[in-house]
Amino acid sequence: MNASAESSALPRPAPRVGVPGLNAAQSEAVLAPPGPLLVLAGAGTGKTRVVITRIAHLVRKGARPSRILAVTFTNKAAREMQSRAAALMGRKTDEKPEISTIHSLCVRILRRHAAKLGLPAQFAIVDRGEQEATARTVLKELKVPEAVLRPGDLLDRISRWKSRAVRADAAIDSLSGDADDSWTLAAAGYRRYQQAMKTAGAVDFDDLLLYADELFLADETARQAEAGRFDHLLIDEYQDTSGIQERILSALARDHRSLCVVGDDDQSIYAWRGAEISHILEFAKRWPGAKIVKLEENYRSTPEIIRAANLLIEQNARRHGKTLVSTANAGVPPAIVQAQDELDEARRVVGDLEGLLRERQVEPSETAILVRTGEQTRVFEQELRRRNIPYELVGSRSFFDRREVKDVMAYLRFLVEPDDDLALSRIANVPPRGISSQAVQTARAAATEAGTSMWRAFLEAKAAGRLSGAATGGVAALERLLALKHTAPPQQPGGSRAAPVLRTLLDTVGYRQFLEKDYDEDPAEAETRWACVDEMANALEQHERARAAEAAGATAELGGLIRGFLDDFVLQVEEQDDRFKDEKPKGRVTRLMTLHSAKGLEFDCVWMVGMEEGYLPHHRSLNDGLQAIDEERRLCYVGVTRAKRRLVLSLCLTRTKWGKSKPSRPSRFLYELTGQAEKFTEQPAQPPEREKAIKGRRKR
């Protein structure tokens, strides 16, 4: 046999099977046979394209489009997927795959089985406003004053119960032994609220999942009927599924087992919202025979940014092992900016941004400043406004619009001008001090009739004995508050007089305790709100320093100092609103956003600020164990992988707390993403002040 004949007899290698336009791993995910399939899609690896192409592949292999269900977690993502799927499949059939959010899916399920759940066929889905109106009515019926439980707080507690599949009749039994009376009242309110919803033939957003879960658990025939509508189920962002969501989706896939889930355990950052990372980590255990495909080619970021991201996330032990590889051209390494304090940090970051915009090196819409918490936005908002840079705040209310900020402003206004009726109306009974809304209305009417202020009307009514005992005590408390402006400390070189007065004021009225009680079961929210109050004190102290520098050391009168601060603060907001009224089209502004809000987005240039222990990782996680630190690391990873070309990480050497400069420690994540993890030294975690205070009260 000659050589050519011999070679022709040898088996030829199988031709490489792939999908045009996709890399090998993407093709493997698309072409995998029906069955349990986990696609681990790292940041920027084209997961949406894989989901859409797999849908088209299933159709080409004979699946009817209408028997394919794809679930994602936002309406925007669902619309985008539907549009891209239609474009890829062409117009060969009028049938379309069903692509929707899980809540929209549950609406359709409940419409078909409403009677079995005691719901009218045309049940209404109420919005937040209607929910609050119902909650307000319920609390009035129960004679619960807003000082004890507000409508919004009742709804938040009901939502927590529903997310854990706790129904109204079981809410009281689900409470722990140390739950306060407001939770017992909330449980009663939950029952009344659900009765009101049922009477109105309505459901709220959380009910959609609750009722669907109840249907599948109680009625196997209904579950089989719904599961039988589809032959294939694809789930996007699988790492974000909560327990109740995962149960509903698994119930739909249990029979045919053609389940494709796509997600990234390294981007699981919503544990606080009920997401359970165990769903994606333990998928293969719960679905025997599951195939796992890893997407590791990153099409977004430069190799330098991806290297930093890999170094960071590999510090998490509980994860699926994968290493991203950049397909982009080489760029510049992430830059680290070390600022003296938070004002210097804002000036450096926004100055850097302004330079790039001025030189047209980047479009405004391709820039983002990422913060960990809401109170961090204040100095950046101020600096952006000072430099006339239009911005959009995403994922957090503007610092200037927050309730606690407005409360502090009202207290300062009342302190220097007690005849300010608007300020007094806001803080008269905040925190509760016995001045009811009826007392406020009576004082307002008396002031209008006499042509005087509400405060003078209160004083006259107190002197004449026309106030209730509780209201008399409340007015006396406000009088003691006004006396604080006469107890300001003497001016010290470089020191602050106004910030200590503000702290004494807030201590006197018990504002921190008020926030803690208001958010007793949500300490994170209480801490966030108190941090914003702290920022107000910082802003006041910074204003005083600036005025002192301008006055060359001359001592300013306390009232005038506070009035100047209030004027600057308000004018800053108003001027921003006027300046950008017609100059802020979507897509032409810089984004100032929280790290959580940045997930799923990408920008040419990203500034991640506050890279310090206590900010990122957040101080709560430092006391909550390894899993909490791991989630903070995943959050940092999300931030790093938002950047396409340029990443800047900034930190402060010191931060101001109530007029005192305190040293900051660089974040452990800075060490990790620069390959120096071993140089970080752990320090014993200290419990937050709030926890110390609570423990102290319990001991007493």
C-alpha positions as CSV (number, residue, x, y, z in Angstrom):
1,M,0.0,0.0,0.0
2,N,1.5,3.3,-1.0
3,A,1.7,6.3,1.3
4,S,-1.1,8.2,-0.2
5,A,-3.5,5.2,-0.1
6,E,-2.5,4.6,3.5
7,S,-3.1,8.1,4.6
8,S,-6.5,8.1,2.9
9,A,-7.5,5.1,4.9
10,L,-6.8,6.8,8.2
11,P,-9.8,8.3,10.1
12,R,-10.0,12.0,9.4
13,P,-10.4,14.4,12.3
14,A,-14.0,15.5,12.8
15,P,-14.6,19.0,11.5
16,R,-14.7,21.7,14.2
17,V,-18.3,22.2,15.1
18,G,-19.2,25.8,16.0
19,V,-21.6,28.7,15.5
20,P,-20.5,31.5,13.2
21,G,-19.6,34.6,15.1
22,L,-19.3,32.7,18.4
23,N,-16.2,31.5,20.2
24,A,-15.7,27.8,21.1
25,A,-17.2,28.0,24.6
26,Q,-20.2,30.1,23.4
27,S,-20.8,27.6,20.6
28,E,-20.7,24.7,23.1
29,A,-23.3,26.4,25.3
30,V,-25.5,27.1,22.2
31,L,-25.2,23.6,20.8
32,A,-25.5,21.6,24.0
33,P,-28.4,19.0,23.9
34,P,-31.6,19.7,25.9
35,G,-31.1,19.0,29.5
36,P,-29.8,20.7,32.6
37,L,-27.2,23.2,31.5
38,L,-25.3,25.8,33.5
39,V,-23.6,28.5,31.6
40,L,-21.2,30.4,33.8
41,A,-20.9,33.7,32.0
42,G,-18.1,35.9,33.3
43,A,-18.4,39.7,33.1
44,G,-18.4,40.9,29.5
45,T,-18.4,37.4,27.9
46,G,-21.5,37.9,25.7
47,K,-24.1,35.9,27.7
48,T,-27.2,37.6,26.2
49,R,-25.9,36.6,22.8
50,V,-25.6,33.0,23.9
51,V,-29.1,32.9,25.3
52,I,-30.6,34.4,22.1
53,T,-28.6,32.1,19.8
54,R,-29.5,29.0,21.8
55,I,-33.2,29.9,21.4
56,A,-32.7,30.2,17.6
57,H,-30.7,26.9,17.6
58,L,-33.5,25.1,19.5
59,V,-36.0,26.3,16.9
60,R,-33.8,25.2,14.0
61,K,-33.6,21.8,15.7
62,G,-37.4,21.5,15.6
63,A,-38.7,23.2,18.7
64,R,-41.8,25.3,18.3
65,P,-40.9,28.9,19.3
66,S,-44.1,29.2,21.4
67,R,-43.0,26.3,23.6
68,I,-39.7,28.0,24.6
69,L,-39.8,30.2,27.8
70,A,-37.0,32.6,28.6
71,V,-37.0,34.5,31.9
72,T,-35.0,37.5,32.8
73,F,-35.2,40.0,35.7
74,T,-36.1,43.4,34.1
75,N,-38.6,44.5,31.5
76,K,-35.9,46.3,29.6
77,A,-33.8,43.1,29.3
78,A,-36.9,41.1,28.3
79,R,-37.7,43.6,25.5
80,E,-34.2,43.5,24.2
81,M,-34.0,39.7,24.2
82,Q,-37.4,39.5,22.4
83,S,-36.2,42.0,19.7
84,R,-32.9,40.2,19.2
85,A,-34.5,36.8,19.1
86,A,-37.0,37.9,16.4
87,A,-34.2,39.3,14.3
88,L,-32.1,36.1,14.6
89,M,-35.0,33.8,13.8
90,G,-36.3,35.9,10.9
91,R,-40.0,35.8,9.8
92,K,-40.3,32.1,9.0
93,T,-43.1,31.7,11.6
94,D,-45.5,33.9,13.4
95,E,-44.9,32.1,16.6
96,K,-42.5,33.7,19.1
97,P,-40.8,32.4,22.2
98,E,-42.2,33.7,25.5
99,I,-39.7,36.0,27.0
100,S,-40.6,38.0,30.1
101,T,-39.8,38.8,33.7
102,I,-40.8,36.3,36.3
103,H,-43.5,38.7,37.6
104,S,-45.1,39.0,34.2
105,L,-45.0,35.3,33.9
106,C,-46.7,34.9,37.2
107,V,-49.5,37.3,36.1
108,R,-50.3,35.1,33.2
109,I,-50.3,32.0,35.3
110,L,-52.6,33.6,37.9
111,R,-55.0,34.8,35.3
112,R,-55.5,31.2,34.1
113,H,-56.0,29.9,37.7
114,A,-57.4,32.8,39.6
115,A,-60.5,31.0,40.8
116,K,-58.4,28.3,42.5
117,L,-56.8,30.9,44.6
118,G,-60.0,32.8,45.4
119,L,-59.0,35.7,43.1
120,P,-61.4,37.3,40.5
121,A,-60.4,36.5,36.9
122,Q,-59.8,40.2,36.3
123,F,-57.9,40.9,39.5
124,A,-56.2,44.3,39.6
125,I,-52.5,44.8,40.3
126,V,-52.0,47.8,42.6
127,D,-49.2,50.3,42.3
128,R,-47.2,51.8,45.2
129,G,-49.5,54.7,45.7
130,E,-52.5,52.5,46.1
131,Q,-50.6,50.2,48.4
132,E,-49.7,53.2,50.7
133,A,-53.3,54.4,50.6
134,T,-54.5,50.9,51.8
135,A,-51.8,50.7,54.4
136,R,-52.8,54.2,55.7
137,T,-56.4,53.1,56.0
138,V,-55.4,49.9,57.8
139,L,-53.3,51.7,60.4
140,K,-56.2,54.2,61.0
141,E,-58.6,51.3,61.6
142,L,-56.1,49.7,64.0
143,K,-55.6,53.2,65.7
144,V,-51.8,53.0,65.2
145,P,-50.3,56.5,65.0
146,E,-47.7,57.2,62.3
147,A,-45.2,57.9,65.1
148,V,-45.3,54.2,65.9
149,L,-45.7,52.7,62.4
150,R,-45.8,54.6,59.1
151,P,-47.6,53.2,56.0
152,G,-44.4,52.8,54.1
153,D,-42.8,50.9,57.0
154,L,-45.8,48.6,57.2
155,L,-45.5,47.8,53.5
156,D,-41.8,47.1,53.8
157,R,-42.4,44.6,56.6
158,I,-45.2,43.0,54.6
159,S,-42.9,42.7,51.6
160,R,-40.3,41.0,53.7
161,W,-42.8,38.4,55.0
162,K,-44.0,37.7,51.4
163,S,-40.5,37.3,50.1
164,R,-40.0,34.5,52.6
165,A,-43.4,33.0,51.7
166,V,-44.8,33.9,55.1
167,R,-48.6,34.4,54.8
168,A,-50.6,36.8,56.8
169,D,-52.0,34.2,59.2
170,A,-48.5,33.0,60.0
171,A,-46.8,36.4,60.4
172,I,-47.2,36.7,64.1
173,D,-45.8,33.2,64.7
174,S,-42.7,34.0,62.6
175,L,-41.6,36.8,64.9
176,S,-38.6,36.3,67.2
177,G,-38.9,36.7,70.9
178,D,-37.2,40.0,71.0
179,A,-39.3,41.7,68.3
180,D,-40.8,44.9,69.5
181,D,-44.5,45.9,69.6
182,S,-44.4,47.6,66.2
183,W,-43.8,44.2,64.6
184,T,-46.8,42.7,66.4
185,L,-48.9,45.7,65.1
186,A,-47.4,45.1,61.6
187,A,-48.6,41.5,61.7
188,A,-52.1,42.6,62.5
189,G,-51.8,45.2,59.8
190,Y,-50.6,42.5,57.3
191,R,-53.9,40.6,58.0
192,R,-56.0,43.7,57.5
193,Y,-54.0,44.7,54.4
194,Q,-54.5,41.3,52.7
195,Q,-58.2,41.4,53.6
196,A,-58.5,44.8,52.0
197,M,-56.7,43.6,48.9
198,K,-59.0,40.6,48.7
199,T,-62.1,42.8,49.1
200,A,-60.9,45.0,46.3
201,G,-60.1,42.0,44.1
202,A,-56.5,43.2,43.9
203,V,-52.9,41.9,44.4
204,D,-49.6,43.7,44.8
205,F,-46.3,43.0,43.2
206,D,-45.1,40.6,45.9
207,D,-48.4,38.7,45.8
208,L,-47.7,37.6,42.2
209,L,-44.9,35.4,43.3
210,L,-46.6,34.4,46.6
211,Y,-49.8,33.2,44.9
212,A,-47.9,31.4,42.1
213,D,-45.8,29.5,44.6
214,E,-48.9,28.7,46.6
215,L,-50.7,27.4,43.4
216,F,-47.8,25.0,42.5
217,L,-47.5,23.7,46.1
218,A,-51.2,23.1,46.6
219,D,-52.3,22.0,43.1
220,E,-50.2,19.5,41.2
221,T,-52.6,19.4,38.3
222,A,-52.2,23.2,37.9
223,R,-48.4,22.9,38.1
224,Q,-48.3,20.2,35.5
225,A,-50.6,22.2,33.2
226,E,-48.3,25.3,33.4
227,A,-45.1,23.2,33.1
228,G,-46.6,21.4,30.1
229,R,-47.0,24.6,28.1
230,F,-43.2,24.6,27.5
231,D,-40.5,22.2,26.3
232,H,-37.6,24.4,27.1
233,L,-36.8,27.0,29.9
234,L,-33.9,29.4,29.8
235,I,-33.2,31.7,32.8
236,D,-30.9,34.7,32.7
237,E,-29.1,36.3,35.7
238,Y,-29.6,33.0,37.6
239,Q,-27.4,34.1,40.4
240,D,-30.0,36.7,41.4
241,T,-32.9,34.3,42.0
242,S,-34.5,34.3,45.4
243,G,-35.8,31.2,47.1
244,I,-39.4,31.7,46.0
245,Q,-38.4,32.6,42.4
246,E,-36.2,29.5,42.1
247,R,-39.0,27.2,43.4
248,I,-41.5,28.6,40.8
249,L,-39.0,28.2,38.0
250,S,-37.9,24.7,39.0
251,A,-41.5,23.6,39.2
252,L,-41.9,24.6,35.5
253,A,-38.8,22.7,34.4
254,R,-39.1,19.6,36.6
255,D,-40.8,17.4,34.1
256,H,-39.0,18.2,30.8
257,R,-35.6,19.0,32.4
258,S,-34.6,21.1,29.4
259,L,-33.3,23.9,31.7
260,C,-30.6,26.3,30.7
261,V,-29.5,28.8,33.4
262,V,-27.1,31.6,32.7
263,G,-25.3,33.6,35.3
264,D,-22.1,34.5,37.1
265,D,-21.6,33.6,40.8
266,D,-18.9,36.2,40.9
267,Q,-21.5,38.9,40.3
268,S,-24.0,37.7,42.9
269,I,-24.5,40.9,44.9
270,Y,-28.1,40.9,46.0
271,A,-28.2,38.7,49.1
272,W,-29.8,41.6,51.0
273,R,-32.7,41.4,48.5
274,G,-33.2,37.7,48.9
275,A,-30.9,36.3,46.2
276,E,-29.3,33.0,47.1
277,I,-25.8,32.3,45.6
278,S,-26.3,28.6,46.5
279,H,-28.7,28.2,43.5
280,I,-25.9,28.7,41.0
281,L,-23.1,27.1,43.1
282,E,-25.1,23.9,43.8
283,F,-26.9,23.7,40.5
284,A,-25.2,20.4,39.5
285,K,-26.2,18.8,42.8
286,R,-29.8,19.7,42.4
287,W,-30.0,18.8,38.7
288,P,-28.0,15.5,38.3
289,G,-26.3,15.1,34.9
290,A,-26.1,18.9,34.4
291,K,-23.6,20.1,31.8
292,I,-21.5,23.1,32.8
293,V,-20.0,25.5,30.3
294,K,-17.7,28.4,31.2
295,L,-17.6,31.6,29.2
296,E,-14.2,33.3,30.0
297,E,-13.4,35.4,26.9
298,N,-14.1,39.0,27.9
299,Y,-15.0,41.4,25.1
300,R,-15.3,44.5,27.2
301,S,-12.2,45.5,29.1
302,T,-8.5,45.8,28.5
303,P,-6.1,43.0,29.7
304,E,-4.8,45.2,32.5
305,I,-8.3,45.7,33.9
306,I,-9.2,42.0,33.5
307,R,-5.9,41.0,35.3
308,A,-6.9,43.2,38.3
309,A,-10.4,41.7,38.3
310,N,-9.0,38.1,38.3
311,L,-6.6,38.8,41.1
312,L,-9.4,40.3,43.1
313,I,-12.1,37.6,42.7
314,E,-9.8,34.6,43.1
315,Q,-9.6,35.5,46.8
316,N,-13.2,34.2,47.2
317,A,-12.9,30.5,48.0
318,R,-16.6,29.6,47.5
319,R,-17.0,30.1,43.7
320,H,-16.9,28.3,40.4
321,G,-13.3,28.4,39.2
322,K,-12.9,30.5,36.1
323,T,-10.4,33.1,34.8
324,L,-11.4,35.8,32.4
325,V,-9.2,36.5,29.3
326,S,-9.4,39.9,27.6
327,T,-9.7,40.0,23.8
328,A,-9.0,43.8,23.7
329,N,-5.8,45.5,22.9
330,A,-3.4,46.4,25.7
331,G,-4.3,49.6,27.7
332,V,-3.1,51.3,30.8
333,P,-3.1,49.7,34.3
334,P,-5.7,50.8,36.8
335,A,-4.6,54.0,38.5
336,I,-4.7,54.5,42.2
337,V,-5.4,58.1,43.5
338,Q,-4.5,58.8,47.2
339,A,-6.4,61.9,48.5
340,Q,-5.9,63.7,51.7
341,D,-9.6,63.7,52.6
342,E,-13.0,63.4,51.0
343,L,-13.0,67.0,49.6
344,D,-9.6,66.4,48.0
345,E,-10.8,63.1,46.6
346,A,-13.9,64.8,45.0
347,R,-11.7,67.6,43.6
348,R,-9.1,65.1,42.1
349,V,-11.7,62.7,40.7
350,V,-14.0,65.4,39.2
351,G,-11.0,67.4,38.0
352,D,-9.7,64.3,36.2
353,L,-13.1,63.8,34.6
354,E,-13.4,67.4,33.6
355,G,-10.0,67.2,31.9
356,L,-11.0,64.2,29.8
357,L,-14.3,65.8,28.8
358,R,-12.6,69.1,27.9
359,E,-10.1,67.4,25.7
360,R,-12.9,65.3,24.1
361,Q,-11.1,62.0,25.1
362,V,-14.4,60.5,26.2
363,E,-18.1,61.2,25.8
364,P,-20.0,62.2,29.0
365,S,-22.2,59.1,28.7
366,E,-19.1,56.9,28.8
367,T,-18.1,58.1,32.2
368,A,-19.2,57.0,35.7
369,I,-18.3,57.7,39.3
370,L,-19.1,54.6,41.4
371,V,-19.8,54.9,45.2
372,R,-20.6,52.2,47.7
373,T,-23.2,54.1,49.8
374,G,-25.6,57.0,49.3
375,E,-23.9,59.5,51.8
376,Q,-20.7,59.4,49.6
377,T,-22.5,61.3,46.8
378,R,-22.6,64.6,48.6
379,V,-19.1,65.9,48.0
380,F,-19.1,64.6,44.4
381,E,-22.5,66.2,43.7
382,Q,-21.2,69.5,45.0
383,E,-18.0,69.3,43.0
384,L,-19.8,68.3,39.8
385,R,-22.2,71.3,40.3
386,R,-19.3,73.6,41.1
387,R,-17.7,72.7,37.8
388,N,-20.9,72.9,35.8
389,I,-20.8,69.2,34.8
390,P,-24.2,67.8,34.2
391,Y,-24.7,64.5,35.9
392,E,-27.4,61.9,36.6
393,L,-27.7,60.2,40.0
394,V,-28.6,56.5,39.6
395,G,-29.5,54.0,42.2
396,S,-29.7,56.5,45.1
397,R,-31.7,59.5,45.8
398,S,-29.8,62.8,45.6
399,F,-28.2,63.5,48.9
400,F,-30.0,66.8,48.9
401,D,-33.5,65.1,48.6
402,R,-33.1,62.7,51.5
403,R,-35.6,62.8,54.3
404,E,-33.0,62.9,57.0
405,V,-31.1,65.7,55.3
406,K,-34.3,67.8,55.1
407,D,-34.9,67.1,58.8
408,V,-31.5,68.4,59.7
409,M,-31.9,71.4,57.5
410,A,-35.3,72.1,59.2
411,Y,-33.7,71.9,62.6
412,L,-31.0,74.3,61.7
413,R,-33.6,76.7,60.2
414,F,-35.7,76.5,63.4
415,L,-32.6,77.0,65.6
416,V,-31.7,80.3,64.0
417,E,-35.3,81.4,63.1
418,P,-38.1,79.8,65.2
419,D,-40.7,81.8,63.3
420,D,-40.0,79.7,60.2
421,D,-43.3,77.9,59.9
422,L,-42.3,75.4,57.3
423,A,-39.3,74.3,59.4
424,L,-41.4,74.0,62.5
425,S,-44.1,72.0,60.7
426,R,-41.5,69.5,59.7
427,I,-39.8,68.9,63.0
428,A,-42.5,69.7,65.5
429,N,-43.0,66.0,66.3
430,V,-39.9,64.5,64.7
431,P,-38.9,62.6,66.7
432,P,-42.3,62.3,68.5
433,R,-42.5,64.7,71.5
434,G,-46.3,64.9,72.1
435,I,-47.1,67.6,69.5
436,S,-49.8,65.9,67.4
437,S,-50.8,66.8,63.9
438,Q,-54.0,68.2,65.3
439,A,-52.0,70.5,67.6
440,V,-49.9,71.7,64.6
441,Q,-53.1,72.4,62.6
442,T,-54.6,74.4,65.5
443,A,-51.4,76.4,65.9
444,R,-51.3,77.1,62.2
445,A,-54.9,78.3,62.2
446,A,-54.3,80.5,65.2
447,A,-51.2,82.0,63.7
448,T,-53.0,82.8,60.4
449,E,-55.8,84.5,62.3
450,A,-53.5,86.5,64.5
451,G,-51.0,87.3,61.7
452,T,-48.2,85.8,63.6
453,S,-46.0,82.7,63.4
454,M,-46.9,79.1,64.5
455,W,-44.1,79.2,67.1
456,R,-45.6,82.3,68.7
457,A,-49.1,80.7,68.6
458,F,-47.7,77.7,70.4
459,L,-46.1,79.8,73.1
460,E,-49.3,81.8,73.6
461,A,-51.4,78.6,73.8
462,K,-48.9,77.1,76.3
463,A,-49.0,80.2,78.5
464,A,-52.8,80.3,78.4
465,G,-53.0,76.6,79.3
466,R,-54.8,75.7,76.0
467,L,-52.4,72.8,75.1
468,S,-52.7,69.2,76.2
469,G,-50.2,68.0,78.7
470,A,-48.3,66.1,76.0
471,A,-48.2,69.1,73.7
472,T,-47.1,71.4,76.6
473,G,-44.1,69.1,77.2
474,G,-43.3,69.1,73.5
475,V,-43.3,72.9,73.2
476,A,-41.1,73.1,76.4
477,A,-38.7,70.6,74.7
478,L,-38.4,72.9,71.7
479,E,-37.8,75.9,73.9
480,R,-34.8,74.0,75.5
481,L,-33.7,73.2,72.0
482,L,-33.6,76.9,71.0
483,A,-31.4,77.6,74.1
484,L,-28.6,75.6,72.5
485,K,-27.6,78.4,70.2
486,H,-26.4,80.3,73.3
487,T,-24.2,77.4,74.4
488,A,-21.8,77.3,71.4
489,P,-18.2,76.6,72.4
490,P,-15.7,79.5,72.0
491,Q,-14.0,79.7,68.6
492,Q,-10.8,77.6,68.5
493,P,-8.1,78.0,65.8
494,G,-9.0,75.6,63.1
495,G,-11.9,74.3,65.2
496,S,-15.6,74.2,64.6
497,R,-18.4,75.8,66.6
498,A,-21.4,75.0,64.5
499,A,-20.9,71.2,64.0
500,P,-20.7,70.6,67.8
501,V,-24.0,72.6,68.3
502,L,-25.6,70.5,65.6
503,R,-24.4,67.3,67.3
504,T,-25.7,68.5,70.7
505,L,-29.0,69.4,69.0
506,L,-29.4,65.9,67.5
507,D,-28.4,64.2,70.7
508,T,-30.9,66.3,72.7
509,V,-33.8,65.4,70.4
510,G,-32.6,61.7,70.2
511,Y,-32.6,61.8,66.4
512,R,-30.3,58.8,66.1
513,Q,-32.4,56.7,68.4
514,F,-35.4,57.8,66.3
515,L,-33.8,56.4,63.2
516,E,-32.8,53.2,65.0
517,K,-36.4,52.7,66.2
518,D,-37.8,53.5,62.8
519,Y,-35.6,50.9,61.2
520,D,-35.2,48.5,64.1
521,E,-35.3,45.5,61.8
522,D,-33.2,47.1,59.1
523,P,-30.0,48.3,60.8
524,A,-28.3,48.8,57.5
525,E,-30.9,51.4,56.5
526,A,-30.7,53.1,59.9
527,E,-26.9,53.3,59.5
528,T,-27.1,54.7,56.0
529,R,-29.5,57.4,57.1
530,W,-27.3,58.3,60.1
531,A,-24.3,58.5,57.8
532,C,-26.1,61.1,55.8
533,V,-26.7,63.1,59.0
534,D,-23.0,62.8,59.7
535,E,-22.3,64.1,56.2
536,M,-24.5,67.2,57.0
537,A,-22.3,67.9,60.0
538,N,-19.2,67.5,57.8
539,A,-20.7,69.9,55.3
540,L,-21.4,72.5,58.0
541,E,-17.9,72.1,59.4
542,Q,-16.4,72.6,56.0
543,H,-18.5,75.6,55.4
544,E,-17.3,77.1,58.6
545,R,-13.7,76.5,57.7
546,A,-14.1,78.1,54.3
547,R,-15.8,81.2,55.9
548,A,-13.1,81.5,58.5
549,A,-10.4,81.5,55.8
550,E,-12.2,84.2,53.9
551,A,-12.6,86.3,57.1
552,A,-8.9,86.0,57.9
553,G,-9.6,84.6,61.3
554,A,-12.4,86.9,62.4
555,T,-15.0,85.1,64.6
556,A,-18.4,84.7,62.9
557,E,-21.6,84.9,64.9
558,L,-23.1,81.4,65.2
559,G,-26.5,82.4,63.8
560,G,-25.0,84.1,60.8
561,L,-22.7,81.2,60.2
562,I,-25.6,78.7,60.1
563,R,-27.7,81.0,57.9
564,G,-24.9,81.3,55.5
565,F,-24.6,77.5,55.3
566,L,-28.3,77.1,54.8
567,D,-28.3,79.8,52.0
568,D,-25.4,78.2,50.2
569,F,-26.9,74.7,50.6
570,V,-30.3,75.7,49.1
571,L,-28.9,77.9,46.4
572,Q,-26.6,75.1,45.3
573,V,-29.7,72.9,44.7
574,E,-31.7,75.6,43.0
575,E,-28.9,76.7,40.7
576,Q,-28.3,73.1,39.7
577,D,-31.9,72.6,38.8
578,D,-32.0,75.8,36.7
579,R,-28.7,75.3,35.0
580,F,-29.4,71.8,33.8
581,K,-33.1,72.1,33.1
582,D,-32.7,72.0,29.4
583,E,-29.2,70.7,29.3
584,K,-29.6,67.2,30.7
585,P,-30.8,64.9,27.9
586,K,-30.3,61.2,28.6
587,G,-27.1,59.8,27.2
588,R,-25.2,63.1,27.5
589,V,-24.4,63.2,31.2
590,T,-21.9,61.7,33.6
591,R,-23.3,59.0,35.8
592,L,-22.9,59.1,39.6
593,M,-24.1,55.8,40.9
594,T,-23.9,53.1,43.5
595,L,-22.0,50.0,42.7
596,H,-25.2,47.9,42.9
597,S,-26.8,50.1,40.2
598,A,-23.8,49.7,37.9
599,K,-24.3,46.0,37.4
600,G,-25.0,45.2,33.8
601,L,-23.6,48.5,32.5
602,E,-20.3,49.4,31.0
603,F,-18.3,52.7,30.5
604,D,-15.1,53.7,28.9
605,C,-13.9,55.4,32.0
606,V,-14.8,54.5,35.6
607,W,-13.8,56.1,38.9
608,M,-14.3,53.8,41.9
609,V,-14.1,56.0,45.0
610,G,-13.8,55.4,48.7
611,M,-11.6,52.3,48.4
612,E,-11.1,52.1,52.2
613,E,-11.9,49.6,54.9
614,G,-15.3,50.5,56.2
615,Y,-16.5,51.8,52.9
616,L,-15.5,48.9,50.5
617,P,-15.7,46.5,52.2
618,H,-18.5,48.2,54.1
619,H,-18.1,48.2,57.9
620,R,-21.2,46.1,58.3
621,S,-19.5,43.2,56.5
622,L,-16.5,43.5,58.7
623,N,-18.6,42.2,61.6
624,D,-20.7,39.7,59.6
625,G,-18.2,37.0,58.7
626,L,-16.5,35.6,55.6
627,Q,-19.6,35.4,53.5
628,A,-20.4,39.1,53.9
629,I,-16.8,40.0,53.0
630,D,-17.1,37.7,49.9
631,E,-20.2,39.5,48.8
632,E,-18.4,42.9,49.2
633,R,-15.5,41.5,47.1
634,R,-18.0,40.5,44.4
635,L,-19.4,44.0,44.5
636,C,-15.9,45.4,44.0
637,Y,-15.4,43.0,41.1
638,V,-18.6,44.2,39.5
639,G,-17.3,47.8,39.7
640,V,-13.9,46.9,38.3
641,T,-15.4,45.0,35.3
642,R,-17.6,48.0,34.4
643,A,-14.6,49.8,33.0
644,K,-13.6,49.3,29.3
645,R,-10.5,51.4,28.8
646,R,-9.7,53.4,32.0
647,L,-10.2,52.5,35.7
648,V,-9.3,54.9,38.5
649,L,-9.4,53.7,42.2
650,S,-9.4,56.5,44.8
651,L,-9.0,56.5,48.6
652,C,-8.7,59.0,51.4
653,L,-6.0,59.1,54.0
654,T,-8.4,60.7,56.4
655,R,-12.2,61.3,56.7
656,T,-14.0,63.9,58.7
657,K,-16.5,62.7,61.4
658,W,-18.3,65.5,63.3
659,G,-15.5,67.9,62.8
660,K,-12.8,65.5,63.7
661,S,-10.3,64.1,61.1
662,K,-9.9,60.4,61.5
663,P,-7.4,58.2,59.6
664,S,-8.6,55.7,57.0
665,R,-7.2,52.3,56.1
666,P,-6.7,51.3,52.4
667,S,-9.2,48.7,51.4
668,R,-8.0,45.1,51.4
669,F,-9.3,44.9,47.8
670,L,-6.7,47.4,46.7
671,Y,-4.0,45.0,47.9
672,E,-5.7,42.1,46.2
673,L,-6.3,43.6,42.8
674,T,-2.7,44.7,42.6
675,G,-1.4,41.2,43.5
676,Q,-0.3,42.2,47.0
677,A,-3.0,40.4,49.1
678,E,-0.4,39.0,51.5
679,K,0.5,42.6,52.6
680,F,-2.9,43.3,54.0
681,T,-3.1,42.8,57.8
682,E,-6.5,42.0,59.3
683,Q,-7.6,44.0,62.3
684,P,-10.1,42.8,64.9
685,A,-13.6,44.0,63.8
686,Q,-15.2,46.5,66.1
687,P,-19.0,46.4,66.4
688,P,-20.7,49.5,64.9
689,E,-21.7,52.2,67.4
690,R,-25.4,51.2,66.9
691,E,-24.7,47.6,68.0
692,K,-22.8,48.9,71.0
693,A,-25.7,51.1,72.0
694,I,-28.3,48.4,71.6
695,K,-26.2,46.0,73.7
696,G,-25.8,48.6,76.4
697,R,-29.5,49.3,76.5
698,R,-30.2,45.5,76.8
699,K,-27.8,45.2,79.7
700,R,-29.6,48.0,81.5
